[in-house]
Amino acid sequence: MSENNRMYELEYPAPGARDEAAGGVPLIIALQGYADAGQGVYQASQHLLQALEHRPVATFDVDELIDYRSRRPGVTIDRSRLTSSEDLSLTLHRLEDSAGEPFLLLEGPEPDLRWNAFSRAVTELSSHLGVNRAVALYSAPMTVPHTRPLVISAHASDPALVAELQQWEARMIIPGSAALRIELSLGRAGVDAVGLTAHVPHYIAASDYPESAWALLHTVEQVAGLQLPLRSLQADMEKVRGQLAEQVEESGEIATVVAALERQYDNEMARLRRRRENSLLAPGQDVPSGDEIGAEFERFLAGIAGDGNEDGAGDGDADGSDINGVNGDRPSGDDGDDAGDGPRDSSGS
């Protein structure tokens, strides 16, 4: 570890390199302030700290990273007397899941400053502590209804890591964040980096929505191989669902909006389901290009021609066809182009 790094302070006693877990430990990145609709990221991190045994591993110097004017800490005035101020902290914790397996949690406000240095520091700590997989949490407002299962979209340094999850279909340019910068840094350092985004109904994005925290942590269990206590979050979810149901019942306007979003959601899920059922590709396999399809077909035809010449049937039977049913002469109307042009044209190349 760099002796010149003054951005964080290691706590004592600090875990040894590679920790005690065989094969390394997972890291959950839960930075608040960016893409946190429904407070899903904040609730997820606080739930873990409240539900599991934990201790700090490293504490970052927020004076180096936070612009207090953009994120002013709350100050309490009690009967004309200043009594306390909110303590902003950015900490790397060590926790153990329900089965006693260790993992790390980086939580606190997203830094306003020095993203490059911060991501290098987190990557350095991850190397020292034996992190083998990092999972960053995000929560974004989407045009989806609260009456349907919450969707988690995933991205990763290696798409195979999230082959079983819903992935982003299009190429996008989105506003950057410190967590995304950490993902890039860790991925370049050879650490598996995964990002999970909860799709929160846009009309409740400003309120606490525990379902987003539950869905994120439930997916973390799958991606990182952890066992997390989520029962209390489920109780909070049921409470919020009941409140939302009452609001929909009391307002015809809200009910109309929700019904329209349900139709849109159901149509999109049906489209994705048809695409999965009709796909002949393995998970993570890309659709071949037109040139690749054409070249493969040329090799196939050449193989047939070679086999025919070897067994003496290359000239075809009396009716002009060989034993494989492939016409030995050119089709009528052929303008003399080579056999590879047909497949390439049909694939759109």
N, C-alpha and C positions, 0 to 999 in steps of 0.2 A: 504494500500500500504506500502511496506517495506521502513522504514526510512533509511536503509543501502544501498539502491540501488543508486549508483552514476553513473550508465551507461547512464542515460538520465535525462533531466531537463524538468519539466512540464512548459508549457507556462501559462501566466496569461492573461485573466481569463480562467481557465481550465473547461471543461464540468464537470458537477456533475456526480456522480455514476449513471449508467444506462441511462444517457443522457435523452433527452426528448422524445425519440421514444418508443412507447409502444412495449414491447417484445424485445427490444434491437436493436442494429445497426449492419449492415454488415461491415466487414473489407476486403479491397482489399490489397493484398501483391504484390508489384511490385518492386522486388530487381533486379538491373541490374548487369550484369557480369557473370551470369550463365544461360545457355539455353535461349539465347536472339537472336535467328536467325532473321534476317531482322529487328532488333531493335524493335521487336513487343512489348516487355514489356516496354522498355523505352518510345516509342511513345505513348503507352496507358496511362502511368502515366502522361506524359507531356500534353497530350490532355486533360485529366481530370482537371489538374491544370489550364490550359489556358481557358477552356470552362466554368468552374463552380466556384462559390464563395467558397473560402476556407480560412482557417487560421490554423496555427500550433497548435498542442496539446502537443506534446513532441518532443524534439530534442535530438538525441543520440550523445554521445561524440565520434566522429570519431577517435580521437587519441587513444581511447581504443580499437577500432575495425578494423582499416584500417592499412595495411602494405603499406606505401607510396612507398616503392621500387618496389612492384608488381603492384601498381596502381598510377603511378606518376602524380600528378596534372600538367596540362599545365601551363606554364609560358610565358607571352607575353613580347617580347623585341621589343621596338619601337625605331628605329634609335639609336641603341646601348645603349638604356636606358630601364631598367626593369620597367614595368608599372603596371603589375597586375599578379595575380596567380589565377588559377581555385579554386573555393571554393567547396570542397566536403562536402556534407551534407546528413544526414540520418534522415528523419523526418516523424513523424506521423501527418497527416493532418486531419482536419474535413472538410467535404464538404457537400453540399446539391445537390441532383439530380434535374432534371427538374421539378419534382413535389414537391420540397421542403423537401423531406425526407433526413435525415442526414445519412451519412456513413463515414467511416474512410479509409484513404489511407496511407499505409506505403511504402515510396519510397526513392530511393537512391542507392548507390553502395552496393553490397552484402558485409557484413563484412568478412575480412580475418581471424579474430581472435575471440576467445571466443564465439563460436556458442552456447554452452550450456547456458552460462550466458545471451546471447542475446535473445535466445528463451524464457528463463524464464522471462526476463524483458518484452517481448512483450505479453506473456501470462498474466503476472501481470497487465499490462496496459489494456489488453482486458477485464479482469475480472472487473477492476475498472470502465471501460467505458461502460460495458454492451454489449459486442460483443456477438452476438448469432450465427453468421456464418462468417467464414473466407474463402476467395477465393484467392488462390495463382495463379499467372500468369507465364507461361513458354512459350517459343517459340523454337522449335527444327528443325534443317534441316532434311528433309525427301526426299525420291525419289518419288516425286509427281510433276505433271505439274502445271504451273500457269494458265492453261486454264480450269481448273476444280474447283469446289467449294472448298474452303479451309476447311480442316477437323480440328475439335477440339476434342481431346481425353481427357477424364475426369477420375479422380480417386477421392476417398473420404473416410473419416473416416467411413461412412456408405454408402455402395454401393447404397442404395435406393435413396440417394440424387441425384444421377446422372443416374438413371435408364433410362431416356429418351435420354441420350447422348451416343455417341460412347465411349466405354470403352476399356481398354487394355485387350486383351484376354489371354496373357501368363504371367507367373511368371517371373519377371525380377529383376536383380540387377543392379542399375544405380549409377553413381557417386552422392554422397550426396551434399546437398547445405544448406545454412542457411534457405531458405524458406521452404524446405522440413522438416528441423528440427523444425521449428515453427509449421508446420502442425501437426506433431506428438505430440508436446507439447500441442497444443490447443485441439486436439482430446482426449488426455488423461485427459484433464481438463473438458471434457464434452461439448466442443464447436464444432459445425458442421464444419468440415474442408474439403474444396474442392480444388482440383488442376486442372487447365485447361492448356493443351498444344496445341499450334497452330502448325500444320504441314506446314512448309515453304519449298518451292522448294529449294533443296540443292544448285542449281546453282546460286541462288540470295540471299543466306543466309547472305552474307557479305554486302549487300546493304540495304537501307531503303525499307521496304516492308509494306506500310500502311495497306494492307489487313489483315495482321496478327494482328495488333492492333485493327482494326475494328471487326474482328471475335472474338477476346478475349473479348472485351467489350460488344459485342452483346450477347455473351453467359453469361457474368456476369449479364446482365439484367435478363435473365431467371433464373439463379441460385440464385441470391440475391434479386430479386424483385425490381430492380431499373429502373429508366427511365433516360437514358444517351443521351446527344446530340452527334450524330455520323455523321451528314450530311457533315461536313467539311472533315472528314476522307474519306467519299465516293467520294468526289471530288478528293482527293489525289489518291485514288485507281484507278479511271478512267484514271488519267494522267499516272500513272505507267503502267497500262495495255496497253495503247497506245504505250508507249516506248518499252515495251516488244514485242508487235505485230510487230513493225517495225524491231526489231532485228531478230525475227524469219523469217520474210519475206526476209530479206537481206542475211541470212545465211542458206544454205541447210543443213549444218552439225547440226546447232542448231535445225532446223525444224525436222530432223530425230530423234534426242534425245527426243524432246518434244512429237513427235508422239508415240514413244515407251513407254514413261511414261504415255501417255493418255490411251493406250491399257492396261497397267498394272493397272492403277487406275480404269478403267471401269470394268475390270475383278474382282477386289477386291470388288468394290461396289456391283456388281451383286451377288457375293458370300455372302456378308453380308445381302443383301436383301432377298435372298433365305433362309438364316438361320432364319431371323426374321419371314418370312411368314410360314415356316414349323414348327416353334417352338410351342409346346403346353404348354410351361411353362409361368407363369406370369412373368412380369419384375422383375428381381432380384432373381427369384427362381432358385435354383441349380438343376442339373440333379441328380436324386436319384442313389445311388450305387446299384450294383448287389444284395448285401445282403438285402438291403431295398426293392427292387422289389420282391425278392424271399419271404421275410417274409410277405409282403403285399398280395402276391398271395396265400400263405398258409392260411392266415386269410380269404381270399375270399372263398377258397375251403371249409374250415372248416365251414363257415357260411352256405354254400349250403348244406353240409352234415347234419348240425343241423336242418335246415329247413325241409329237407326231412324226417328225423326221426320223427319229431313232427307231420307231416301230414300223416304219414303212407306210404309215397312213397319212403322211404329210400332204399328199396330193388330194386327199379326200376320196369319198366313194363316188359312184356314178352320178348321184344326184347333186354333187357339189358340196356335200357336208362331210365333215370328219366324224369320228366316233364320239366326239364330245359335243356334237351339235353345233359347232362353230363353223360358219360358212368359210370355205377356203378361198373363195373369190371375193372381190370387193362388192359391197352392196350396190344396187343400181343407183345411179345418180351420184356416185363417188367422184369427186373432182380430182382425186389423185393425191390428196394430202395424206400424211402418215397417220397410223392408227391412233396415235396418242392425242390428236387434236379433238376427237369426239368427246372423250371424257372430260378434257379440260374445259371445252366450251360448255358442257352441260353443268359443270360445277360453278360456273360464273366467272372463271378466270379469263 
